[in-house]
Amino acid sequence: MSNRASKFIALALMTGFLLSSAVARGRQQRNTSSSVKHQTNVAAAHGSNTAGRIAKFTGENKTVEDSNIFEDKTTGNIAIGATAPTSQLTVNGVIETTSDQGGIKFSDGTLQTTAGLATILNDGTLKGNGTSTSRLGIRVPLILGGAISRPGAVITGFNSEIHGTGIMGVAGPGGEGVDGIGGDADDTGGTGVFANGGRSDAGTSGKGVLALGGISVSGTGGAGVSAQGGNSLSGNPGAGISTTGGISFASGQTGGAGIDAFGGPGLGGAATGAAGVFHGDVRVTGTLSKGGGSFKIDHPLDPENKYLSHSFVESPDMKNIYDGVASLDSNGEAVVELPEWFGALNRDFRYLLTALGGPMPGLYIGEEIANNRFKISGGRAGMRVSWQVTGIRQDAWANKNRIPVEEVKSDKERGHYLHPEAFGQPEERGIDWANQPQVMREIKQRRVDAEQGRGQKK
């Protein structure tokens, strides 16, 4: 090989080595640049942000910062615009839907696509717009007009362990707290006020109506309930008060009383008021049970200043009394005619004869009652005899409703008295306390409150 050829080969080999080295250095530089860029991105992805905040990339270099979304690591609840979510999603700000199909869907499947009115159009009856600074109010009296179904309005108290008040009316100056007027109808008119006491599973159920009369300083206190029956143009007018006692399903118990009344306590020397005062006739279709009875009238000799009272005649039997005066004939006898219904109404007759004008030791009942008559015999001609006959009722009602002469008190009433004060016992030993302890406690508390109030005024 010539010297020239050797130099050419050596130059070629050196040139190839240099090119190879340059390529290798270029590849290394590219790899290094790529590695640096990758490291830069990795460093940016692990940028600093607040714990719990959802991270977000910001800026052209994609640096990491806090977003407006927070997640509670314990509950998993999400908050937007806040850091203390109180539900699965808590938003501190406005939620806006811009689509016509947008809205809020509830668990019952209903979809609300429109929100409530920001303001409420109102007039003099409806006031305010429902905001915290302009609360919704209704000017009274509120009159519901137009064709509305029965009932026109329902106000219900919230259920709780102690049942809430359905409606409480506070009157203005001299006005009614609640004024209910039933709606007109072609057949049956509507009820003015309907009240239903709350249910109790173990204690005492709530009252349908609790009415307290207003207090008067020097005049007459207001009535707890004042009712007037409706007039009728061609039929029977309505009763002022119509009540029905509750039904009892327990063996050995009785249904509730239609009216259970207590007289108002008398304080400071005043007498206890009557449980009931009737100005006019009173009709009782059932048995009348009482501790005593009398008539009370203006005294015939001093009607302006005195009363006169007589006690009723009592008997263990359902007894009727009949009397009269008979004139004896020439034979010293008289036949006494009784009403045609006498024999159908009475049985077990008793007789009493009293001679008038002189002694008649031989006077006797010549014939006992038969065919609604009896005969007096053994007298003197022309004399008069006062007679009295008693009989025991035997009509259908009396036969089914005999008055028990002696009764054993029930387990609840045993140890209690109808009139504990007569036996020197405290009022809590009364029958009313056994049967209606809550009512009696309320009455006693009312009396205590009145006594304390009276003492404070002094």
One Martini backbone bead per residue (centre of mass of N, CA, C, O) as a GRO file, in nm:
protein
  458
    1MET     BB    1   0.100   0.035   0.020
    2SER     BB    2   0.068   0.349  -0.005
    3ASN     BB    3   0.110   0.641   0.155
    4ARG     BB    4  -0.149   0.777   0.045
    5ALA     BB    5  -0.351   0.557   0.125
    6SER     BB    6  -0.302   0.556   0.428
    7LYS     BB    7  -0.394   0.847   0.483
    8PHE     BB    8  -0.687   0.813   0.387
    9ILE     BB    9  -0.776   0.600   0.590
   10ALA     BB   10  -0.713   0.759   0.847
   11LEU     BB   11  -0.907   0.998   0.784
   12ALA     BB   12  -1.168   0.832   0.776
   13LEU     BB   13  -1.159   0.718   1.062
   14MET     BB   14  -1.158   0.992   1.207
   15THR     BB   15  -1.421   1.101   1.093
   16GLY     BB   16  -1.606   0.873   1.206
   17PHE     BB   17  -1.543   0.919   1.504
   18LEU     BB   18  -1.640   1.211   1.520
   19LEU     BB   19  -1.929   1.160   1.430
   20SER     BB   20  -1.997   0.958   1.652
   21SER     BB   21  -1.942   1.151   1.890
   22ALA     BB   22  -2.147   1.367   1.810
   23VAL     BB   23  -2.399   1.194   1.819
   24ALA     BB   24  -2.367   1.107   2.113
   25ARG     BB   25  -2.379   1.393   2.234
   26GLY     BB   26  -2.658   1.466   2.120
   27ARG     BB   27  -2.816   1.240   2.257
   28GLN     BB   28  -2.737   1.317   2.546
   29GLN     BB   29  -2.856   1.601   2.543
   30ARG     BB   30  -3.147   1.518   2.487
   31ASN     BB   31  -3.183   1.340   2.736
   32THR     BB   32  -3.118   1.554   2.941
   33SER     BB   33  -3.343   1.752   2.862
   34SER     BB   34  -3.575   1.555   2.908
   35SER     BB   35  -3.514   1.501   3.205
   36VAL     BB   36  -3.543   1.790   3.304
   37LYS     BB   37  -3.834   1.831   3.209
   38HIS     BB   38  -3.958   1.598   3.373
   39GLN     BB   39  -3.867   1.702   3.647
   40THR     BB   40  -4.023   1.964   3.633
   41ASN     BB   41  -4.306   1.839   3.615
   42VAL     BB   42  -4.293   1.675   3.871
   43ALA     BB   43  -4.249   1.913   4.057
   44ALA     BB   44  -4.517   2.058   3.982
   45ALA     BB   45  -4.717   1.823   4.067
   46HIS     BB   46  -4.575   1.864   4.378
   47GLY     BB   47  -4.697   2.102   4.479
   48SER     BB   48  -4.814   2.329   4.700
   49ASN     BB   49  -5.098   2.241   4.921
   50THR     BB   50  -5.388   2.217   5.098
   51ALA     BB   51  -5.526   2.025   5.313
   52GLY     BB   52  -5.831   1.908   5.148
   53ARG     BB   53  -5.771   2.041   4.894
   54ILE     BB   54  -5.839   2.070   4.573
   55ALA     BB   55  -5.637   2.058   4.312
   56LYS     BB   56  -5.479   2.297   4.072
   57PHE     BB   57  -5.399   2.425   3.761
   58THR     BB   58  -5.181   2.707   3.691
   59GLY     BB   59  -5.084   2.840   3.428
   60GLU     BB   60  -4.841   2.765   3.191
   61ASN     BB   61  -4.660   2.586   3.408
   62LYS     BB   62  -4.850   2.414   3.588
   63THR     BB   63  -4.923   2.496   3.868
   64VAL     BB   64  -5.003   2.430   4.208
   65GLU     BB   65  -5.326   2.487   4.365
   66ASP     BB   66  -5.595   2.592   4.527
   67SER     BB   67  -5.914   2.523   4.545
   68ASN     BB   68  -6.280   2.560   4.616
   69ILE     BB   69  -6.243   2.257   4.714
   70PHE     BB   70  -6.360   2.044   4.985
   71GLU     BB   71  -6.243   1.749   5.178
   72ASP     BB   72  -6.344   1.534   5.418
   73LYS     BB   73  -6.158   1.269   5.541
   74THR     BB   74  -6.381   1.144   5.733
   75THR     BB   75  -6.671   1.185   5.566
   76GLY     BB   76  -6.654   1.299   5.251
   77ASN     BB   77  -6.738   1.578   5.246
   78ILE     BB   78  -6.844   1.856   5.047
   79ALA     BB   79  -6.701   2.185   4.973
   80ILE     BB   80  -6.808   2.511   4.849
   81GLY     BB   81  -6.658   2.783   4.986
   82ALA     BB   82  -6.560   2.580   5.214
   83THR     BB   83  -6.432   2.387   5.528
   84ALA     BB   84  -6.736   2.289   5.662
   85PRO     BB   85  -6.910   2.034   5.603
   86THR     BB   86  -7.270   1.939   5.680
   87SER     BB   87  -7.274   1.768   5.415
   88GLN     BB   88  -7.224   1.618   5.123
   89LEU     BB   89  -7.319   1.921   5.021
   90THR     BB   90  -7.157   2.242   5.050
   91VAL     BB   91  -7.271   2.579   4.978
   92ASN     BB   92  -7.104   2.904   4.945
   93GLY     BB   93  -7.363   3.018   4.760
   94VAL     BB   94  -7.457   2.997   4.429
   95ILE     BB   95  -7.696   2.805   4.250
   96GLU     BB   96  -7.684   2.731   3.896
   97THR     BB   97  -7.923   2.695   3.628
   98THR     BB   98  -7.923   2.713   3.253
   99SER     BB   99  -8.113   2.491   3.187
  100ASP     BB  100  -8.428   2.379   3.106
  101GLN     BB  101  -8.355   2.085   3.250
  102GLY     BB  102  -8.306   2.201   3.508
  103GLY     BB  103  -8.255   2.114   3.866
  104ILE     BB  104  -8.416   1.952   4.152
  105LYS     BB  105  -8.390   1.623   4.280
  106PHE     BB  106  -8.576   1.412   4.469
  107SER     BB  107  -8.633   1.113   4.639
  108ASP     BB  108  -8.948   1.113   4.529
  109GLY     BB  109  -8.901   1.231   4.210
  110THR     BB  110  -8.909   1.522   4.227
  111LEU     BB  111  -8.899   1.830   4.023
  112GLN     BB  112  -8.729   2.137   4.057
  113THR     BB  113  -8.731   2.428   3.824
  114THR     BB  114  -8.840   2.638   4.036
  115ALA     BB  115  -8.838   2.900   4.233
  116GLY     BB  116  -8.911   3.105   4.456
  117LEU     BB  117  -9.022   3.398   4.530
  118ALA     BB  118  -8.867   3.690   4.604
  119THR     BB  119  -9.159   3.803   4.595
  120ILE     BB  120  -9.479   3.919   4.727
  121LEU     BB  121  -9.779   3.980   4.635
  122ASN     BB  122  -9.961   4.248   4.801
  123ASP     BB  123 -10.178   4.364   5.045
  124GLY     BB  124 -10.356   4.446   5.327
  125THR     BB  125 -10.363   4.141   5.416
  126LEU     BB  126 -10.086   4.084   5.286
  127LYS     BB  127  -9.768   4.095   5.446
  128GLY     BB  128  -9.487   4.107   5.316
  129ASN     BB  129  -9.198   3.885   5.174
  130GLY     BB  130  -9.039   3.668   5.377
  131THR     BB  131  -8.819   3.812   5.506
  132SER     BB  132  -8.623   3.905   5.770
  133THR     BB  133  -8.721   4.220   5.728
  134SER     BB  134  -9.014   4.097   5.591
  135ARG     BB  135  -9.244   3.953   5.731
  136LEU     BB  136  -9.501   3.749   5.722
  137GLY     BB  137  -9.839   3.880   5.718
  138ILE     BB  138 -10.175   3.898   5.874
  139ARG     BB  139 -10.461   4.052   5.853
  140VAL     BB  140 -10.713   4.112   6.075
  141PRO     BB  141 -10.947   3.957   5.939
  142LEU     BB  142 -10.951   3.644   5.791
  143ILE     BB  143 -11.100   3.592   5.467
  144LEU     BB  144 -11.247   3.313   5.316
  145GLY     BB  145 -11.328   3.301   4.985
  146GLY     BB  146 -11.530   3.134   4.796
  147ALA     BB  147 -11.473   2.812   4.662
  148ILE     BB  148 -11.448   2.616   4.946
  149SER     BB  149 -11.365   2.358   5.120
  150ARG     BB  150 -11.406   2.140   5.368
  151PRO     BB  151 -11.212   2.312   5.524
  152GLY     BB  152 -11.091   2.629   5.489
  153ALA     BB  153 -10.903   2.580   5.753
  154VAL     BB  154 -10.588   2.441   5.883
  155ILE     BB  155 -10.464   2.406   6.222
  156THR     BB  156 -10.168   2.242   6.339
  157GLY     BB  157 -10.010   2.091   6.576
  158PHE     BB  158  -9.729   1.969   6.682
  159ASN     BB  159  -9.583   1.684   6.734
  160SER     BB  160  -9.535   1.544   7.066
  161GLU     BB  161  -9.509   1.459   7.381
  162ILE     BB  162  -9.640   1.743   7.382
  163HIS     BB  163  -9.904   1.861   7.258
  164GLY     BB  164  -9.977   2.102   7.058
  165THR     BB  165 -10.107   2.393   6.958
  166GLY     BB  166 -10.314   2.463   6.707
  167ILE     BB  167 -10.470   2.727   6.833
  168MET     BB  168 -10.415   3.076   6.921
  169GLY     BB  169 -10.609   3.336   7.053
  170VAL     BB  170 -10.571   3.698   7.034
  171ALA     BB  171 -10.720   3.963   7.137
  172GLY     BB  172 -10.825   4.251   7.100
  173PRO     BB  173 -11.000   4.516   7.180
  174GLY     BB  174 -11.273   4.336   7.287
  175GLY     BB  175 -11.216   4.083   7.122
  176GLU     BB  176 -11.191   3.797   6.958
  177GLY     BB  177 -10.971   3.543   6.924
  178VAL     BB  178 -11.196   3.343   6.797
  179ASP     BB  179 -11.391   3.330   6.483
  180GLY     BB  180 -11.636   3.093   6.394
  181ILE     BB  181 -11.789   3.023   6.067
  182GLY     BB  182 -12.004   2.849   5.912
  183GLY     BB  183 -12.096   2.723   5.624
  184ASP     BB  184 -12.306   2.729   5.373
  185ALA     BB  185 -12.597   2.518   5.286
  186ASP     BB  186 -12.850   2.315   5.163
  187ASP     BB  187 -12.821   2.111   5.407
  188THR     BB  188 -12.531   2.120   5.572
  189GLY     BB  189 -12.368   2.301   5.771
  190GLY     BB  190 -12.091   2.429   5.888
  191THR     BB  191 -11.837   2.434   6.107
  192GLY     BB  192 -11.697   2.671   6.291
  193VAL     BB  193 -11.552   2.473   6.514
  194PHE     BB  194 -11.290   2.223   6.509
  195ALA     BB  195 -11.196   1.994   6.774
  196ASN     BB  196 -10.900   1.779   6.842
  197GLY     BB  197 -10.758   1.591   7.050
  198GLY     BB  198 -10.479   1.454   7.144
  199ARG     BB  199 -10.306   1.171   7.158
  200SER     BB  200 -10.272   0.898   7.404
  201ASP     BB  201 -10.110   0.604   7.518
  202ALA     BB  202 -10.102   0.662   7.860
  203GLY     BB  203 -10.230   0.915   7.923
  204THR     BB  204 -10.373   1.219   7.867
  205SER     BB  205 -10.558   1.355   7.655
  206GLY     BB  206 -10.630   1.605   7.468
  207LYS     BB  207 -10.803   1.883   7.429
  208GLY     BB  208 -11.027   2.014   7.221
  209VAL     BB  209 -11.109   2.246   7.437
  210LEU     BB  210 -10.961   2.547   7.580
  211ALA     BB  211 -11.136   2.760   7.810
  212LEU     BB  212 -11.078   3.099   7.928
  213GLY     BB  213 -11.181   3.330   8.116
  214GLY     BB  214 -11.178   3.645   8.182
  215ILE     BB  215 -11.051   3.886   8.380
  216SER     BB  216 -11.184   4.069   8.662
  217VAL     BB  217 -11.159   4.328   8.884
  218SER     BB  218 -11.491   4.442   8.929
  219GLY     BB  219 -11.651   4.250   8.766
  220THR     BB  220 -11.728   4.011   8.527
  221GLY     BB  221 -11.629   3.731   8.430
  222GLY     BB  222 -11.557   3.540   8.175
  223ALA     BB  223 -11.657   3.301   7.979
  224GLY     BB  224 -11.531   3.016   7.864
  225VAL     BB  225 -11.820   2.947   7.730
  226SER     BB  226 -12.020   3.078   7.452
  227ALA     BB  227 -12.343   2.959   7.351
  228GLN     BB  228 -12.555   2.950   7.047
  229GLY     BB  229 -12.816   2.855   6.897
  230GLY     BB  230 -12.960   2.799   6.609
  231ASN     BB  231 -13.179   2.914   6.400
  232SER     BB  232 -13.524   2.852   6.280
  233LEU     BB  233 -13.778   2.886   6.037
  234SER     BB  234 -13.912   2.556   6.036
  235GLY     BB  235 -13.757   2.414   6.259
  236ASN     BB  236 -13.522   2.318   6.475
  237PRO     BB  237 -13.332   2.443   6.692
  238GLY     BB  238 -13.033   2.477   6.826
  239ALA     BB  239 -12.812   2.394   7.049
  240GLY     BB  240 -12.593   2.544   7.248
  241ILE     BB  241 -12.506   2.251   7.364
  242SER     BB  242 -12.340   1.958   7.221
  243THR     BB  243 -12.276   1.644   7.381
  244THR     BB  244 -12.033   1.362   7.394
  245GLY     BB  245 -11.913   1.100   7.523
  246GLY     BB  246 -11.682   0.878   7.549
  247ILE     BB  247 -11.564   0.573   7.456
  248SER     BB  248 -11.563   0.247   7.609
  249PHE     BB  249 -11.354  -0.074   7.599
  250ALA     BB  250 -11.344  -0.138   7.902
  251SER     BB  251 -11.381  -0.348   8.142
  252GLY     BB  252 -11.570  -0.188   8.401
  253GLN     BB  253 -11.630   0.063   8.249
  254THR     BB  254 -11.712   0.397   8.147
  255GLY     BB  255 -11.826   0.637   7.989
  256GLY     BB  256 -11.817   0.951   7.914
  257ALA     BB  257 -11.908   1.253   7.993
  258GLY     BB  258 -12.076   1.503   7.850
  259ILE     BB  259 -12.063   1.663   8.134
  260ASP     BB  260 -11.791   1.810   8.333
  261ALA     BB  261 -11.846   1.987   8.633
  262PHE     BB  262 -11.703   2.271   8.814
  263GLY     BB  263 -11.688   2.470   9.061
  264GLY     BB  264 -11.580   2.758   9.167
  265PRO     BB  265 -11.368   2.870   9.377
  266GLY     BB  266 -11.367   2.999   9.709
  267LEU     BB  267 -11.234   3.306   9.826
  268GLY     BB  268 -11.228   3.494  10.106
  269GLY     BB  269 -11.529   3.359  10.193
  270ALA     BB  270 -11.624   3.231   9.950
  271ALA     BB  271 -11.826   3.039   9.770
  272THR     BB  272 -11.879   2.776   9.592
  273GLY     BB  273 -11.968   2.712   9.293
  274ALA     BB  274 -12.172   2.597   9.067
  275ALA     BB  275 -12.170   2.347   8.830
  276GLY     BB  276 -12.483   2.430   8.771
  277VAL     BB  277 -12.700   2.658   8.580
  278PHE     BB  278 -13.060   2.677   8.536
  279HIS     BB  279 -13.274   2.884   8.330
  280GLY     BB  280 -13.509   2.660   8.376
  281ASP     BB  281 -13.586   2.385   8.241
  282VAL     BB  282 -13.529   2.031   8.324
  283ARG     BB  283 -13.427   1.735   8.144
  284VAL     BB  284 -13.439   1.383   8.244
  285THR     BB  285 -13.407   1.053   8.101
  286GLY     BB  286 -13.258   0.950   8.338
  287THR     BB  287 -13.071   0.915   8.610
  288LEU     BB  288 -13.077   1.084   8.923
  289SER     BB  289 -12.786   1.173   9.100
  290LYS     BB  290 -12.749   1.259   9.456
  291GLY     BB  291 -12.681   1.401   9.771
  292GLY     BB  292 -12.916   1.615   9.733
  293GLY     BB  293 -13.235   1.806   9.790
  294SER     BB  294 -13.422   2.102   9.670
  295PHE     BB  295 -13.611   2.376   9.719
  296LYS     BB  296 -13.591   2.728   9.595
  297ILE     BB  297 -13.743   3.023   9.724
  298ASP     BB  298 -13.921   3.277   9.775
  299HIS     BB  299 -14.033   3.400  10.049
  300PRO     BB  300 -14.364   3.435  10.122
  301LEU     BB  301 -14.312   3.655  10.370
  302ASP     BB  302 -14.001   3.749  10.232
  303PRO     BB  303 -13.910   3.787   9.912
  304GLU     BB  304 -13.683   4.023   9.929
  305ASN     BB  305 -13.491   3.874  10.183
  306LYS     BB  306 -13.577   3.563  10.133
  307TYR     BB  307 -13.552   3.213  10.161
  308LEU     BB  308 -13.702   2.888  10.069
  309SER     BB  309 -13.648   2.549  10.188
  310HIS     BB  310 -13.681   2.201  10.070
  311SER     BB  311 -13.665   1.876  10.105
  312PHE     BB  312 -13.648   1.589   9.978
  313VAL     BB  313 -13.797   1.282   9.930
  314GLU     BB  314 -13.673   0.975  10.041
  315SER     BB  315 -13.597   0.642   9.890
  316PRO     BB  316 -13.510   0.309   9.817
  317ASP     BB  317 -13.745   0.346   9.632
  318MET     BB  318 -13.958   0.367   9.347
  319LYS     BB  319 -14.170   0.603   9.466
  320ASN     BB  320 -14.519   0.670   9.488
  321ILE     BB  321 -14.746   0.945   9.571
  322TYR     BB  322 -15.084   0.942   9.709
  323ASP     BB  323 -15.361   1.175   9.771
  324GLY     BB  324 -15.655   1.258   9.989
  325VAL     BB  325 -16.017   1.331  10.017
  326ALA     BB  326 -16.294   1.162  10.177
  327SER     BB  327 -16.643   1.106  10.167
  328LEU     BB  328 -16.878   0.964  10.357
  329ASP     BB  329 -17.140   0.777  10.365
  330SER     BB  330 -17.413   0.631  10.522
  331ASN     BB  331 -17.205   0.371  10.572
  332GLY     BB  332 -16.903   0.474  10.608
  333GLU     BB  333 -16.817   0.506  10.296
  334ALA     BB  334 -16.554   0.490  10.024
  335VAL     BB  335 -16.472   0.546   9.682
  336VAL     BB  336 -16.154   0.544   9.522
  337GLU     BB  337 -16.045   0.704   9.237
  338LEU     BB  338 -15.810   0.626   8.995
  339PRO     BB  339 -15.614   0.638   8.758
  340GLU     BB  340 -15.588   0.444   8.468
  341TRP     BB  341 -15.255   0.416   8.511
  342PHE     BB  342 -15.194   0.307   8.797
  343GLY     BB  343 -15.160  -0.008   8.761
  344ALA     BB  344 -14.929   0.012   8.540
  345LEU     BB  345 -14.721   0.176   8.735
  346ASN     BB  346 -14.803   0.002   8.998
  347ARG     BB  347 -14.693  -0.151   9.315
  348ASP     BB  348 -14.696  -0.225   9.627
  349PHE     BB  349 -14.912  -0.123   9.839
  350ARG     BB  350 -14.982   0.164  10.052
  351TYR     BB  351 -15.161   0.273  10.355
  352LEU     BB  352 -15.342   0.583  10.473
  353LEU     BB  353 -15.555   0.678  10.753
  354THR     BB  354 -15.742   0.988  10.840
  355ALA     BB  355 -15.936   1.137  11.058
  356LEU     BB  356 -16.188   1.396  11.032
  357GLY     BB  357 -16.343   1.563  11.317
  358GLY     BB  358 -16.289   1.268  11.443
  359PRO     BB  359 -16.317   0.970  11.575
  360MET     BB  360 -16.230   0.639  11.394
  361PRO     BB  361 -16.154   0.329  11.503
  362GLY     BB  362 -16.290   0.155  11.244
  363LEU     BB  363 -16.099   0.225  11.032
  364TYR     BB  364 -16.069   0.094  10.687
  365ILE     BB  365 -15.981  -0.128  10.427
  366GLY     BB  366 -16.217  -0.279  10.240
  367GLU     BB  367 -16.061  -0.241   9.951
  368GLU     BB  368 -15.832  -0.303   9.747
  369ILE     BB  369 -15.660  -0.251   9.479
  370ALA     BB  370 -15.878  -0.243   9.186
  371ASN     BB  371 -15.929  -0.107   8.900
  372ASN     BB  372 -15.840   0.175   9.015
  373ARG     BB  373 -15.948   0.100   9.322
  374PHE     BB  374 -16.077   0.187   9.657
  375LYS     BB  375 -16.198   0.105  10.000
  376ILE     BB  376 -16.368   0.270  10.260
  377SER     BB  377 -16.414   0.172  10.604
  378GLY     BB  378 -16.563   0.225  10.935
  379GLY     BB  379 -16.721   0.482  10.947
  380ARG     BB  380 -16.889   0.789  10.952
  381ALA     BB  381 -17.138   0.955  10.857
  382GLY     BB  382 -17.016   1.248  10.683
  383MET     BB  383 -16.729   1.203  10.697
  384ARG     BB  384 -16.373   1.254  10.681
  385VAL     BB  385 -16.085   1.131  10.479
  386SER     BB  386 -15.743   1.088  10.491
  387TRP     BB  387 -15.540   0.976  10.219
  388GLN     BB  388 -15.272   0.727  10.146
  389VAL     BB  389 -15.071   0.622   9.856
  390THR     BB  390 -14.835   0.374   9.765
  391GLY     BB  391 -14.593   0.299   9.494
  392ILE     BB  392 -14.416   0.090   9.279
  393ARG     BB  393 -14.249   0.102   9.011
  394GLN     BB  394 -14.337  -0.082   8.674
  395ASP     BB  395 -14.213   0.023   8.444
  396ALA     BB  396 -13.997  -0.039   8.195
  397TRP     BB  397 -13.766   0.148   8.287
  398ALA     BB  398 -13.762   0.070   8.591
  399ASN     BB  399 -13.708  -0.239   8.548
  400LYS     BB  400 -13.412  -0.164   8.402
  401ASN     BB  401 -13.347   0.085   8.644
  402ARG     BB  402 -13.256   0.010   8.918
  403ILE     BB  403 -13.171   0.129   9.227
  404PRO     BB  404 -12.900   0.092   9.405
  405VAL     BB  405 -12.861   0.089   9.743
  406GLU     BB  406 -12.595  -0.092   9.734
  407GLU     BB  407 -12.235  -0.030   9.692
  408VAL     BB  408 -11.928  -0.110   9.561
  409LYS     BB  409 -11.642   0.017   9.528
  410SER     BB  410 -11.407   0.070   9.332
  411ASP     BB  411 -11.074   0.044   9.317
  412LYS     BB  412 -11.030   0.348   9.254
  413GLU     BB  413 -11.249   0.459   9.486
  414ARG     BB  414 -11.120   0.334   9.708
  415GLY     BB  415 -11.072   0.559   9.981
  416HIS     BB  416 -11.300   0.748   9.883
  417TYR     BB  417 -11.501   1.053   9.861
  418LEU     BB  418 -11.766   1.252   9.791
  419HIS     BB  419 -11.729   1.399  10.099
  420PRO     BB  420 -11.450   1.456  10.269
  421GLU     BB  421 -11.522   1.699  10.460
  422ALA     BB  422 -11.738   1.534  10.632
  423PHE     BB  423 -11.473   1.339  10.737
  424GLY     BB  424 -11.202   1.510  10.762
  425GLN     BB  425 -11.084   1.517  10.472
  426PRO     BB  426 -10.903   1.566  10.218
  427GLU     BB  427 -10.951   1.649   9.888
  428GLU     BB  428 -10.773   1.402   9.772
  429ARG     BB  429 -11.016   1.193   9.884
  430GLY     BB  430 -11.179   1.231   9.644
  431ILE     BB  431 -11.340   1.105   9.373
  432ASP     BB  432 -11.228   1.307   9.164
  433TRP     BB  433 -10.927   1.230   9.218
  434ALA     BB  434 -10.958   0.937   9.116
  435ASN     BB  435 -11.082   1.001   8.819
  436GLN     BB  436 -10.949   1.326   8.793
  437PRO     BB  437 -10.649   1.430   8.864
  438GLN     BB  438 -10.575   1.647   8.655
  439VAL     BB  439 -10.816   1.834   8.691
  440MET     BB  440 -10.775   1.879   8.998
  441ARG     BB  441 -10.494   2.002   8.976
  442GLU     BB  442 -10.579   2.243   8.806
  443ILE     BB  443 -10.778   2.362   9.008
  444LYS     BB  444 -10.581   2.395   9.241
  445GLN     BB  445 -10.374   2.573   9.090
  446ARG     BB  446 -10.570   2.798   9.031
  447ARG     BB  447 -10.620   2.866   9.327
  448VAL     BB  448 -10.329   2.926   9.406
  449ASP     BB  449 -10.279   3.149   9.198
  450ALA     BB  450 -10.505   3.334   9.304
  451GLU     BB  451 -10.394   3.367   9.589
  452GLN     BB  452 -10.119   3.485   9.509
  453GLY     BB  453 -10.225   3.722   9.343
  454ARG     BB  454 -10.386   3.850   9.575
  455GLY     BB  455 -10.139   3.890   9.763
  456GLN     BB  456  -9.970   4.073   9.572
  457LYS     BB  457 -10.177   4.308   9.551
  458LYS     BB  458 -10.154   4.373   9.862
   0.00000   0.00000   0.00000
